[in-house]
Amino acid sequence: LCEVMARARRRGAPHIGPGDRMAALCTVAPPPNGGHHHVVQVAVGKEHGLFLTDEGTVYSWGGSAEHGKLGRVVAGTSEAAWQEPAPIVDFNKTRGEAEIIVQIACGAEHCLALSQKGTLYAWGWNKGGQLGVGLSPKLKEVRVPMVVPFADKEVRVKSCSCAPESSACVTTKGEVYVWGAISYYLFSQGQRYDAGETVAIPVKLRGVPHEESRKSTVQGSPFLPSTVALCREQIACTMRPGRLQDDLSTFRAAMKARSSHLLSITRNRDAIGRSDRGGADAFQTDAVRQLGVEFSQQMVELDRKVHELDEARVECQAQLVRIGRELTVCDQQDTALTESAADLEVKRSKLQLDLGGRSGVSRTLDIQLNDINHFKMSNKRGKMQLLAQRDEDERRNLSLMQEYSDTVSKKHQIEALDTLVAALRRGGLITKSDN
C-alpha cells in the first residue's frame, strides 16, 4: 500500500480523497496480482493533481473535471467523484498496448505524461496551444491523453515540463522543444517561426549550447540538455554528458567518493566504540570537561545579556509611550491655538469694518494673533523633535528586539550543546558497537 497526503492551501486547490478540503488521506489499493504500489512522483496544477506509481500508472484527482484536465471520464458530477483518485487508462488506447509512464507534469489546466518508450502524451485545456497538438475547435480541450506529434517522426522524449500555459521537453538527442505561451515569447511574439511552425506545435529551440566536458573520460565529449524547467517567459535546462559512457563514469566516481566518506565515518565510530566498551569512561576526557565549563560560562554570560536587553527593551518601549502622549498633547495644543486664532481673526475683521482699524482693541488683537502664531511655531518645532526622537527610538527598539531574539536563540543552542556534553560525560551516548 502507499499513502499520499495532500494539503491544499486554499479552497479549490488540489486535494486527495473525499472529505475535508484542507487535508485528506488516500490509500491506493494493491493490484490483484499481489504486487504493490509506491508513489514515485506527484504533480499539481491550479485545481487538479496527478501522482505516478512505481507500476507506471497515473492517477488523477481535482476540484473539478473542467476542460478534461483529469484525463479520464469521471463517473458522476459530484465533487466526491472528482476528488477520488482514479487511474488514467487511455494511454495508447488506439494501439491496444500497455504504456508504462515514467514522468508526469502539470500546468494550470493541462498535463503531460512521458512513457517508457519516449512517447509524450498531453490532455486538458488547449486554449494557448499548450498541448502541442495544434489548434482547432475540436482540440480546444482534450479529455483523454493524446500523443504529442513531432515533425521528426524519430524523436524520442526523455524529459518534460509544464508552466501554467506552456510546455517543453528534451529529446534523447539533447534537443529542446517548446510550445504554448513560452514558444510565443521565445520566438519574438511568433515573428521568428520558420515555415510550418506555430505556437500550438512543438518547435525546436535553435542555438541551444552544447558545453564541452573537461572532466569527460573521452576528450571533447559534450554536455547536452537533460531536463527542462519553465517559468512564464524563462526556460532553464540541466546538462549531462552526451555519451552514456561518460555519464556512467561520472556517476561511478560520485558513488566511489560517497562510499569512501561513509567508510571513513564507520571506521571512526568503531574506533570510538573499541576504545572503551564501558561507554561512559570513553568520554571522560579533559577536552569534554573543558567544553562543559565553557558552555556553562557562556550560558551565564548569555543570561546576563538577555536580562540587560529585556530591561533596555522595556525602557525603550516606555519612552515610546511617553513620546506618543506628548505628541497627542502637541496635536491638541495646535488645534486649540488654531481655533483661538480663527476666533481672533473674526473679531479683528468686525472691528476693522466698524472702526476702520483705528481702535486700540484692534492692535491688541494683532498682538494676540502674533503670540498665537509664535506659540504654534514653537509647538511645531517641539512636535518635529518628538517625531525625530520617536523614529530613533523605534529603530533602537527594533534593533534591541533583533538582538534579543538572536541572543535567546544562541542561548538555546548552547543549552543543547551543554546537554549533549553532559550526556557524553555520563556515558549516555553509546555507539552500536558497544551493544
Contacts in CASP RR format, 6 or more apart in sequence:
PFRMAT RR
TARGET T0000
AUTHOR 0000-0000-0000
METHOD contacts of the structure
MODEL  1
LCEVMARARRRGAPHIGPGDRMAALCTVAPPPNGGHHHVVQVAVGKEHGL
FLTDEGTVYSWGGSAEHGKLGRVVAGTSEAAWQEPAPIVDFNKTRGEAEI
IVQIACGAEHCLALSQKGTLYAWGWNKGGQLGVGLSPKLKEVRVPMVVPF
ADKEVRVKSCSCAPESSACVTTKGEVYVWGAISYYLFSQGQRYDAGETVA
IPVKLRGVPHEESRKSTVQGSPFLPSTVALCREQIACTMRPGRLQDDLST
FRAAMKARSSHLLSITRNRDAIGRSDRGGADAFQTDAVRQLGVEFSQQMV
ELDRKVHELDEARVECQAQLVRIGRELTVCDQQDTALTESAADLEVKRSK
LQLDLGGRSGVSRTLDIQLNDINHFKMSNKRGKMQLLAQRDEDERRNLSL
MQEYSDTVSKKHQIEALDTLVAALRRGGLITKSDN
1 27 0 8 1.000
1 28 0 8 1.000
1 29 0 8 1.000
1 30 0 8 1.000
1 36 0 8 1.000
1 37 0 8 1.000
2 27 0 8 1.000
2 28 0 8 1.000
2 36 0 8 1.000
2 37 0 8 1.000
2 38 0 8 1.000
2 39 0 8 1.000
2 53 0 8 1.000
3 25 0 8 1.000
3 26 0 8 1.000
3 27 0 8 1.000
4 16 0 8 1.000
4 25 0 8 1.000
4 26 0 8 1.000
4 28 0 8 1.000
4 39 0 8 1.000
4 42 0 8 1.000
4 51 0 8 1.000
4 85 0 8 1.000
5 16 0 8 1.000
5 23 0 8 1.000
5 24 0 8 1.000
5 25 0 8 1.000
6 14 0 8 1.000
6 15 0 8 1.000
6 16 0 8 1.000
6 23 0 8 1.000
6 24 0 8 1.000
6 42 0 8 1.000
6 44 0 8 1.000
7 22 0 8 1.000
7 23 0 8 1.000
8 14 0 8 1.000
8 15 0 8 1.000
8 21 0 8 1.000
8 22 0 8 1.000
8 23 0 8 1.000
11 21 0 8 1.000
12 21 0 8 1.000
12 47 0 8 1.000
12 63 0 8 1.000
13 44 0 8 1.000
13 46 0 8 1.000
13 47 0 8 1.000
14 44 0 8 1.000
14 45 0 8 1.000
14 47 0 8 1.000
14 48 0 8 1.000
14 49 0 8 1.000
14 61 0 8 1.000
14 62 0 8 1.000
14 63 0 8 1.000
15 21 0 8 1.000
15 22 0 8 1.000
15 23 0 8 1.000
15 24 0 8 1.000
15 61 0 8 1.000
15 62 0 8 1.000
15 63 0 8 1.000
15 83 0 8 1.000
16 24 0 8 1.000
16 25 0 8 1.000
16 26 0 8 1.000
16 61 0 8 1.000
16 83 0 8 1.000
16 85 0 8 1.000
17 24 0 8 1.000
17 25 0 8 1.000
17 26 0 8 1.000
17 61 0 8 1.000
17 83 0 8 1.000
17 84 0 8 1.000
17 85 0 8 1.000
18 24 0 8 1.000
18 79 0 8 1.000
18 80 0 8 1.000
18 83 0 8 1.000
18 84 0 8 1.000
19 80 0 8 1.000
19 83 0 8 1.000
24 83 0 8 1.000
26 85 0 8 1.000
28 37 0 8 1.000
28 39 0 8 1.000
28 53 0 8 1.000
28 59 0 8 1.000
28 85 0 8 1.000
30 36 0 8 1.000
30 37 0 8 1.000
31 37 0 8 1.000
31 55 0 8 1.000
37 53 0 8 1.000
37 54 0 8 1.000
37 55 0 8 1.000
37 57 0 8 1.000
38 53 0 8 1.000
38 54 0 8 1.000
39 51 0 8 1.000
39 52 0 8 1.000
39 53 0 8 1.000
39 54 0 8 1.000
40 52 0 8 1.000
40 53 0 8 1.000
40 54 0 8 1.000
41 51 0 8 1.000
41 52 0 8 1.000
41 103 0 8 1.000
41 104 0 8 1.000
42 49 0 8 1.000
42 50 0 8 1.000
42 51 0 8 1.000
42 52 0 8 1.000
43 49 0 8 1.000
43 50 0 8 1.000
43 51 0 8 1.000
43 104 0 8 1.000
43 105 0 8 1.000
43 106 0 8 1.000
43 111 0 8 1.000
43 162 0 8 1.000
44 50 0 8 1.000
44 106 0 8 1.000
45 106 0 8 1.000
45 107 0 8 1.000
45 108 0 8 1.000
45 109 0 8 1.000
46 107 0 8 1.000
46 108 0 8 1.000
46 109 0 8 1.000
46 164 0 8 1.000
47 62 0 8 1.000
47 63 0 8 1.000
47 64 0 8 1.000
47 66 0 8 1.000
47 69 0 8 1.000
47 109 0 8 1.000
48 60 0 8 1.000
48 61 0 8 1.000
48 62 0 8 1.000
48 63 0 8 1.000
48 64 0 8 1.000
48 69 0 8 1.000
48 70 0 8 1.000
48 106 0 8 1.000
48 109 0 8 1.000
48 111 0 8 1.000
49 60 0 8 1.000
49 61 0 8 1.000
49 62 0 8 1.000
49 106 0 8 1.000
50 58 0 8 1.000
50 59 0 8 1.000
50 60 0 8 1.000
50 104 0 8 1.000
50 106 0 8 1.000
50 111 0 8 1.000
50 113 0 8 1.000
51 58 0 8 1.000
51 59 0 8 1.000
51 85 0 8 1.000
51 104 0 8 1.000
52 58 0 8 1.000
52 59 0 8 1.000
52 101 0 8 1.000
52 102 0 8 1.000
52 103 0 8 1.000
52 104 0 8 1.000
53 59 0 8 1.000
55 100 0 8 1.000
56 100 0 8 1.000
56 101 0 8 1.000
56 102 0 8 1.000
57 87 0 8 1.000
57 88 0 8 1.000
57 101 0 8 1.000
58 87 0 8 1.000
58 88 0 8 1.000
58 91 0 8 1.000
58 101 0 8 1.000
58 104 0 8 1.000
58 113 0 8 1.000
59 85 0 8 1.000
59 86 0 8 1.000
59 87 0 8 1.000
59 88 0 8 1.000
60 69 0 8 1.000
60 70 0 8 1.000
60 71 0 8 1.000
60 72 0 8 1.000
60 85 0 8 1.000
60 86 0 8 1.000
60 88 0 8 1.000
60 111 0 8 1.000
61 70 0 8 1.000
61 82 0 8 1.000
61 83 0 8 1.000
61 84 0 8 1.000
61 85 0 8 1.000
61 86 0 8 1.000
62 69 0 8 1.000
62 70 0 8 1.000
62 82 0 8 1.000
62 83 0 8 1.000
63 79 0 8 1.000
63 82 0 8 1.000
63 83 0 8 1.000
64 79 0 8 1.000
64 82 0 8 1.000
65 74 0 8 1.000
65 82 0 8 1.000
66 109 0 8 1.000
67 109 0 8 1.000
67 110 0 8 1.000
67 124 0 8 1.000
67 125 0 8 1.000
67 141 0 8 1.000
68 123 0 8 1.000
68 124 0 8 1.000
68 125 0 8 1.000
68 141 0 8 1.000
68 142 0 8 1.000
68 143 0 8 1.000
69 109 0 8 1.000
69 110 0 8 1.000
69 111 0 8 1.000
69 123 0 8 1.000
69 124 0 8 1.000
69 125 0 8 1.000
70 82 0 8 1.000
70 88 0 8 1.000
71 88 0 8 1.000
71 90 0 8 1.000
71 111 0 8 1.000
71 123 0 8 1.000
71 124 0 8 1.000
71 143 0 8 1.000
71 144 0 8 1.000
71 145 0 8 1.000
72 86 0 8 1.000
72 87 0 8 1.000
72 88 0 8 1.000
72 89 0 8 1.000
72 90 0 8 1.000
72 143 0 8 1.000
72 144 0 8 1.000
73 143 0 8 1.000
73 144 0 8 1.000
74 81 0 8 1.000
74 82 0 8 1.000
74 86 0 8 1.000
75 81 0 8 1.000
88 113 0 8 1.000
88 144 0 8 1.000
88 145 0 8 1.000
90 144 0 8 1.000
90 145 0 8 1.000
91 99 0 8 1.000
91 101 0 8 1.000
91 113 0 8 1.000
91 115 0 8 1.000
91 121 0 8 1.000
91 145 0 8 1.000
92 98 0 8 1.000
92 99 0 8 1.000
92 115 0 8 1.000
92 119 0 8 1.000
92 147 0 8 1.000
93 144 0 8 1.000
99 115 0 8 1.000
99 116 0 8 1.000
99 117 0 8 1.000
99 119 0 8 1.000
99 121 0 8 1.000
100 115 0 8 1.000
100 116 0 8 1.000
101 113 0 8 1.000
101 114 0 8 1.000
101 115 0 8 1.000
101 116 0 8 1.000
102 114 0 8 1.000
102 115 0 8 1.000
102 116 0 8 1.000
103 113 0 8 1.000
103 114 0 8 1.000
103 159 0 8 1.000
103 160 0 8 1.000
104 111 0 8 1.000
104 112 0 8 1.000
104 113 0 8 1.000
104 114 0 8 1.000
105 111 0 8 1.000
105 112 0 8 1.000
105 113 0 8 1.000
105 160 0 8 1.000
105 161 0 8 1.000
105 162 0 8 1.000
105 167 0 8 1.000
106 112 0 8 1.000
106 162 0 8 1.000
107 130 0 8 1.000
107 162 0 8 1.000
107 163 0 8 1.000
107 164 0 8 1.000
107 165 0 8 1.000
107 167 0 8 1.000
108 125 0 8 1.000
108 164 0 8 1.000
108 165 0 8 1.000
109 124 0 8 1.000
109 125 0 8 1.000
110 122 0 8 1.000
110 123 0 8 1.000
110 124 0 8 1.000
110 125 0 8 1.000
110 126 0 8 1.000
110 130 0 8 1.000
110 131 0 8 1.000
110 162 0 8 1.000
110 165 0 8 1.000
110 167 0 8 1.000
111 122 0 8 1.000
111 123 0 8 1.000
111 124 0 8 1.000
111 162 0 8 1.000
112 120 0 8 1.000
112 121 0 8 1.000
112 122 0 8 1.000
112 148 0 8 1.000
112 160 0 8 1.000
112 161 0 8 1.000
112 162 0 8 1.000
112 167 0 8 1.000
112 169 0 8 1.000
113 120 0 8 1.000
113 121 0 8 1.000
113 122 0 8 1.000
113 145 0 8 1.000
114 120 0 8 1.000
114 121 0 8 1.000
114 157 0 8 1.000
114 158 0 8 1.000
114 159 0 8 1.000
114 160 0 8 1.000
114 169 0 8 1.000
115 121 0 8 1.000
117 156 0 8 1.000
118 156 0 8 1.000
118 157 0 8 1.000
118 158 0 8 1.000
118 172 0 8 1.000
119 147 0 8 1.000
119 156 0 8 1.000
119 157 0 8 1.000
120 147 0 8 1.000
120 148 0 8 1.000
120 157 0 8 1.000
120 160 0 8 1.000
120 169 0 8 1.000
121 145 0 8 1.000
121 146 0 8 1.000
121 147 0 8 1.000
121 148 0 8 1.000
122 130 0 8 1.000
122 131 0 8 1.000
122 132 0 8 1.000
122 133 0 8 1.000
122 142 0 8 1.000
122 145 0 8 1.000
122 146 0 8 1.000
122 148 0 8 1.000
122 167 0 8 1.000
123 131 0 8 1.000
123 142 0 8 1.000
123 143 0 8 1.000
123 144 0 8 1.000
123 145 0 8 1.000
123 146 0 8 1.000
124 131 0 8 1.000
124 141 0 8 1.000
124 142 0 8 1.000
124 143 0 8 1.000
125 140 0 8 1.000
125 141 0 8 1.000
126 132 0 8 1.000
126 133 0 8 1.000
126 134 0 8 1.000
126 135 0 8 1.000
126 139 0 8 1.000
126 140 0 8 1.000
126 141 0 8 1.000
126 142 0 8 1.000
126 200 0 8 1.000
127 140 0 8 1.000
127 165 0 8 1.000
128 135 0 8 1.000
128 165 0 8 1.000
128 180 0 8 1.000
128 181 0 8 1.000
128 199 0 8 1.000
128 200 0 8 1.000
129 135 0 8 1.000
129 179 0 8 1.000
129 180 0 8 1.000
129 199 0 8 1.000
129 200 0 8 1.000
130 162 0 8 1.000
130 165 0 8 1.000
130 166 0 8 1.000
130 167 0 8 1.000
130 179 0 8 1.000
130 180 0 8 1.000
130 181 0 8 1.000
131 139 0 8 1.000
131 142 0 8 1.000
131 146 0 8 1.000
131 148 0 8 1.000
131 167 0 8 1.000
131 179 0 8 1.000
131 200 0 8 1.000
132 148 0 8 1.000
132 149 0 8 1.000
132 167 0 8 1.000
132 179 0 8 1.000
132 180 0 8 1.000
132 200 0 8 1.000
132 201 0 8 1.000
132 202 0 8 1.000
133 139 0 8 1.000
133 142 0 8 1.000
133 146 0 8 1.000
133 148 0 8 1.000
133 149 0 8 1.000
133 200 0 8 1.000
133 201 0 8 1.000
134 198 0 8 1.000
134 200 0 8 1.000
134 201 0 8 1.000
135 198 0 8 1.000
135 200 0 8 1.000
148 169 0 8 1.000
148 202 0 8 1.000
149 201 0 8 1.000
149 202 0 8 1.000
150 177 0 8 1.000
150 202 0 8 1.000
151 201 0 8 1.000
151 202 0 8 1.000
155 171 0 8 1.000
155 175 0 8 1.000
155 177 0 8 1.000
156 171 0 8 1.000
156 172 0 8 1.000
157 169 0 8 1.000
157 170 0 8 1.000
157 171 0 8 1.000
157 172 0 8 1.000
158 170 0 8 1.000
158 171 0 8 1.000
158 172 0 8 1.000
158 174 0 8 1.000
158 226 0 8 1.000
159 169 0 8 1.000
159 170 0 8 1.000
159 226 0 8 1.000
159 227 0 8 1.000
159 228 0 8 1.000
160 167 0 8 1.000
160 168 0 8 1.000
160 169 0 8 1.000
160 170 0 8 1.000
160 228 0 8 1.000
161 167 0 8 1.000
161 168 0 8 1.000
161 169 0 8 1.000
161 227 0 8 1.000
161 228 0 8 1.000
161 229 0 8 1.000
161 230 0 8 1.000
162 168 0 8 1.000
162 230 0 8 1.000
163 181 0 8 1.000
163 182 0 8 1.000
163 230 0 8 1.000
163 231 0 8 1.000
163 232 0 8 1.000
164 181 0 8 1.000
164 232 0 8 1.000
165 180 0 8 1.000
165 181 0 8 1.000
166 178 0 8 1.000
166 179 0 8 1.000
166 180 0 8 1.000
166 181 0 8 1.000
166 182 0 8 1.000
166 183 0 8 1.000
166 230 0 8 1.000
166 232 0 8 1.000
167 178 0 8 1.000
167 179 0 8 1.000
167 180 0 8 1.000
167 182 0 8 1.000
167 230 0 8 1.000
168 176 0 8 1.000
168 177 0 8 1.000
168 178 0 8 1.000
168 179 0 8 1.000
168 182 0 8 1.000
168 228 0 8 1.000
168 230 0 8 1.000
168 235 0 8 1.000
169 176 0 8 1.000
169 177 0 8 1.000
169 202 0 8 1.000
169 228 0 8 1.000
170 176 0 8 1.000
170 177 0 8 1.000
170 225 0 8 1.000
170 226 0 8 1.000
170 227 0 8 1.000
170 228 0 8 1.000
170 237 0 8 1.000
171 177 0 8 1.000
173 224 0 8 1.000
174 208 0 8 1.000
174 224 0 8 1.000
174 225 0 8 1.000
174 226 0 8 1.000
174 242 0 8 1.000
175 204 0 8 1.000
175 205 0 8 1.000
175 208 0 8 1.000
175 225 0 8 1.000
176 204 0 8 1.000
176 205 0 8 1.000
176 208 0 8 1.000
176 225 0 8 1.000
176 228 0 8 1.000
176 235 0 8 1.000
176 237 0 8 1.000
177 202 0 8 1.000
177 203 0 8 1.000
177 204 0 8 1.000
177 205 0 8 1.000
178 186 0 8 1.000
178 202 0 8 1.000
178 203 0 8 1.000
178 205 0 8 1.000
178 230 0 8 1.000
178 235 0 8 1.000
179 199 0 8 1.000
179 200 0 8 1.000
179 201 0 8 1.000
179 202 0 8 1.000
179 203 0 8 1.000
180 199 0 8 1.000
180 200 0 8 1.000
181 199 0 8 1.000
181 232 0 8 1.000
182 230 0 8 1.000
182 232 0 8 1.000
182 233 0 8 1.000
182 235 0 8 1.000
183 190 0 8 1.000
183 199 0 8 1.000
183 203 0 8 1.000
184 190 0 8 1.000
184 199 0 8 1.000
185 232 0 8 1.000
185 233 0 8 1.000
186 205 0 8 1.000
186 233 0 8 1.000
186 235 0 8 1.000
187 193 0 8 1.000
187 197 0 8 1.000
187 203 0 8 1.000
190 199 0 8 1.000
193 203 0 8 1.000
197 203 0 8 1.000
205 235 0 8 1.000
208 225 0 8 1.000
208 237 0 8 1.000
210 222 0 8 1.000
210 223 0 8 1.000
210 224 0 8 1.000
211 222 0 8 1.000
211 223 0 8 1.000
211 239 0 8 1.000
212 220 0 8 1.000
212 221 0 8 1.000
212 222 0 8 1.000
212 223 0 8 1.000
213 220 0 8 1.000
213 221 0 8 1.000
213 222 0 8 1.000
213 223 0 8 1.000
213 241 0 8 1.000
213 246 0 8 1.000
215 250 0 8 1.000
216 241 0 8 1.000
216 243 0 8 1.000
216 246 0 8 1.000
216 249 0 8 1.000
217 245 0 8 1.000
217 246 0 8 1.000
217 249 0 8 1.000
218 243 0 8 1.000
218 245 0 8 1.000
218 246 0 8 1.000
221 241 0 8 1.000
221 242 0 8 1.000
221 243 0 8 1.000
221 246 0 8 1.000
222 241 0 8 1.000
222 242 0 8 1.000
223 239 0 8 1.000
223 240 0 8 1.000
223 241 0 8 1.000
223 242 0 8 1.000
224 239 0 8 1.000
224 240 0 8 1.000
224 241 0 8 1.000
224 242 0 8 1.000
225 237 0 8 1.000
225 238 0 8 1.000
225 239 0 8 1.000
226 237 0 8 1.000
226 238 0 8 1.000
226 239 0 8 1.000
226 240 0 8 1.000
227 237 0 8 1.000
227 238 0 8 1.000
228 235 0 8 1.000
228 236 0 8 1.000
228 237 0 8 1.000
229 235 0 8 1.000
229 236 0 8 1.000
229 237 0 8 1.000
240 247 0 8 1.000
241 247 0 8 1.000
241 249 0 8 1.000
241 250 0 8 1.000
269 431 0 8 1.000
269 432 0 8 1.000
269 433 0 8 1.000
270 431 0 8 1.000
270 433 0 8 1.000
272 282 0 8 1.000
272 431 0 8 1.000
273 279 0 8 1.000
273 282 0 8 1.000
273 431 0 8 1.000
273 433 0 8 1.000
273 434 0 8 1.000
274 433 0 8 1.000
275 282 0 8 1.000
276 282 0 8 1.000
277 434 0 8 1.000
278 434 0 8 1.000
279 427 0 8 1.000
279 428 0 8 1.000
279 430 0 8 1.000
279 434 0 8 1.000
280 425 0 8 1.000
280 426 0 8 1.000
280 427 0 8 1.000
280 428 0 8 1.000
282 427 0 8 1.000
283 424 0 8 1.000
283 425 0 8 1.000
283 427 0 8 1.000
283 429 0 8 1.000
284 425 0 8 1.000
288 421 0 8 1.000
288 424 0 8 1.000
288 425 0 8 1.000
289 425 0 8 1.000
291 417 0 8 1.000
291 421 0 8 1.000
292 418 0 8 1.000
292 421 0 8 1.000
292 422 0 8 1.000
292 425 0 8 1.000
295 414 0 8 1.000
295 417 0 8 1.000
295 418 0 8 1.000
295 421 0 8 1.000
296 418 0 8 1.000
298 414 0 8 1.000
299 411 0 8 1.000
299 414 0 8 1.000
299 415 0 8 1.000
299 418 0 8 1.000
302 407 0 8 1.000
302 410 0 8 1.000
302 411 0 8 1.000
302 414 0 8 1.000
303 411 0 8 1.000
305 407 0 8 1.000
306 404 0 8 1.000
306 407 0 8 1.000
306 408 0 8 1.000
306 411 0 8 1.000
309 400 0 8 1.000
309 403 0 8 1.000
309 404 0 8 1.000
309 407 0 8 1.000
310 404 0 8 1.000
312 400 0 8 1.000
313 397 0 8 1.000
313 400 0 8 1.000
313 401 0 8 1.000
313 404 0 8 1.000
316 393 0 8 1.000
316 396 0 8 1.000
316 397 0 8 1.000
316 400 0 8 1.000
317 397 0 8 1.000
319 393 0 8 1.000
320 390 0 8 1.000
320 393 0 8 1.000
320 394 0 8 1.000
320 397 0 8 1.000
323 386 0 8 1.000
323 389 0 8 1.000
323 390 0 8 1.000
323 393 0 8 1.000
324 386 0 8 1.000
324 390 0 8 1.000
326 386 0 8 1.000
327 383 0 8 1.000
327 386 0 8 1.000
327 387 0 8 1.000
327 390 0 8 1.000
330 379 0 8 1.000
330 382 0 8 1.000
330 383 0 8 1.000
330 386 0 8 1.000
331 383 0 8 1.000
333 375 0 8 1.000
333 379 0 8 1.000
334 376 0 8 1.000
334 379 0 8 1.000
334 380 0 8 1.000
334 383 0 8 1.000
337 372 0 8 1.000
337 375 0 8 1.000
337 376 0 8 1.000
337 379 0 8 1.000
338 376 0 8 1.000
340 372 0 8 1.000
341 369 0 8 1.000
341 372 0 8 1.000
341 373 0 8 1.000
341 376 0 8 1.000
344 365 0 8 1.000
344 368 0 8 1.000
344 369 0 8 1.000
344 372 0 8 1.000
345 369 0 8 1.000
347 365 0 8 1.000
348 362 0 8 1.000
348 365 0 8 1.000
348 366 0 8 1.000
348 369 0 8 1.000
351 357 0 8 1.000
351 359 0 8 1.000
351 361 0 8 1.000
351 362 0 8 1.000
351 365 0 8 1.000
352 362 0 8 1.000
355 362 0 8 1.000
420 429 0 8 1.000
423 429 0 8 1.000
END
